[in-house]
Amino acid sequence: MSGVRVAIVGMGQGGSAIYQVLKTIEDCVIVGVCDINEDAPGLKLARADGVPITNNFYDFLDTINIDVLIEATGKPLVQETIRKLKPPSMAVMDAQAADLMMLVVKAKQKLLEEKKQLLEIKRIKGEMDAILASVQEAIEVADINGYIKYVNPAFTKITGITAEERIGQNIFSASPDGALAECLRTRKNIYGWRTKVGGTNVEVVSNASPIIIDGQMVGAVVVFNHLTDFMKVMEELKRSTSIIENLYDRLGQITGSKYTFDTIIGNNEELRKVINIAKKAALSNSTILLLGESGTGKELFAHAIHQYSLRRDKPFIKVNCAAIPDSLLESEFFGHEKGAFTGAVKTKLGKFELANGGTIFLDEIGDMNLYLQAKLLRVIQEMEFERVGGTQTIQVDVRIIAATNRDLKELVRKGTFREDLYYRLNVVEITIPPLRQRKDDIILIANSLIVKFNRKLGKKIKGLSKQAEIILESYDWPGNVRELENVIERAMVIADEDLITPKHLVQYLEPVSTTATLPIVEDLIPFDEMEKILLKKALERFGNSVEGKKMAAKALNISLATLYNKLKKYQL
């Protein structure tokens, strides 16, 4: 595809006008347009012309096949994002510059139609300066004989050569090995030309194109920028374009595991036993069933098991069975062929196919419908399936980790979960203990969360006051670690001191919720509430038996009679 490759972001009235002008230019190829509004007038025109459209301008920033990106939305945030993320070889023109350019182009077309030879670089220099000065890439223009007629401010910024020094020189002397000289010699478009700017040590990558007026070449223009490490990588990837195109969709959906067993915080004996079992299971290919209440960290364990396994360098694919509508689950799991159903405009790889060689994590497995359970059973048994609408049997090698907070045995009894699938999944069962059974880990986890949220919130909180620690340890945490994380973050948002104190916590935790209407002074809470917390903590530690109460009274340094009186007072 020859010519300057152009993409347009923003296809409203302004972008539509630009599009209509550009498509009439012989050496301009519109490779794509973008607008978040599907009803934008410019999108309708592009769709009718068969020009690729998208609603996400990031699609343009991942390619080196665009020479000029015209930003026609006029939104500063969009302009800033594009300039930060674009490839170095891509020139960006903002809405104002594009509008002005369109005025110039329309003027040129009008003059061409009237067969008047009025378009000379000197006569339109004032107008072109306004356009080219807004471009962040260096631009240099030479006439047919090689004499340099124009450089923009970015040229001076990149090369250190002023316009006064450069204009008037001959490009064949000043930079004979550059893209501009090569374009003038060959009279062809030059792309990705790597060289040093003559008279400097600045290494650049350039695109150059002839300037054609009335069918005659009158000069050439070059656009270039610094050659960065990114461009070097992109040059290598360019040699494997066909491979990248074939794997692009697949790579976009594959993720790796984010956590390891070192990420799991806690010294609780029961937790360490569970981690030990998980490590042993990770080294096998057996199916694992993770059980536990919501918020206990089942997904974290799934990531850690994959990372500890021999499949750690292969894909880790997560599927939340409860978040995908039943009508789409089969397509998500096994993929579909083009035309399999309305909207299936291309072949899609399913999660099992994407996970081939690695691990698939089926979260909330208890919410899967019976029809798909039968399909899943076959995959577990035979490691094969067909895409929706397809006939070819696809073989895979996938390690399955399933998780649920529901009682699968009870679901089997009710007939909503297949018994044979249950036993296939439950080869290795790992039950993650709830946080209320790991109270010795609460402060350790809380302090780790404080470090995490200090970075996120820009805070410098050092930790928890002693009273705050007692409150956290006295709470049952029905939402487990997820609830603890929520409480710590909310407390840190409102905390102005360097310690989290009871006043930051009491409004979020049920055991001390009655204090919400009582006055709190700095890091203090009412004495009777603190007394109630200490009594509950002592009973939790020593038990409600007579012997346990004796030990509790001793630990609290009060008599057994006083203990009974206080228990009666607080109805404990």
Buried (B, 14 or more C-beta within 10 A) or exposed (E): EEBBBBBBBBBBEBBBBBBEBBBEBEEBBBBBBBBEEEEBBBBBBBEEEEBEBBEEBEBBBEBBBBBBBBBBBBEEEBBEBBBEEBBBBBBBBBBBBBBBBBEBBBBBEEBBEEEEEEBEBEEBEEBBEEBBEBBBBBBBBBBBEBBBBBBBBBBBEBBEBEBEBBBEBBBBEBBBEBBBBBBBEEEEBBBBBBBBBBBEEBBBBBBBBBBBBEEEBBBBBBBBBBBBEEBEEBBEEEEEEEEEEEEEEEEEBBEEBEBBBEBBBBEBEBBEEBBEBBBEBBEEBEBBBBBBBBBBBBBBBBBBBBBBBEBBEBBBBBBBBEEBEEEEBBBBBBBBBEEBEEEBEEBBBBBBBBBBEBBBBBBBBBBBEEEBBEBBBEBBEEBEBBBBBBEEEBEBEBBBBBBBBBEBEEBBEEEBBBEEBBEBBBBBEBBBBBBBBBBEBBBBBBBBBBEBBBEEEEBEBEBBBEBBBBBBBBBBBEBBBBBBBBBBBBBBEEBEEEBBBBBBBBBBBEBBEEBEEEEBEEBBBBEBBBBBBBBBBBBBEBEEEEEBBEBBBBEBEBEEEEBEEBBEEEEE
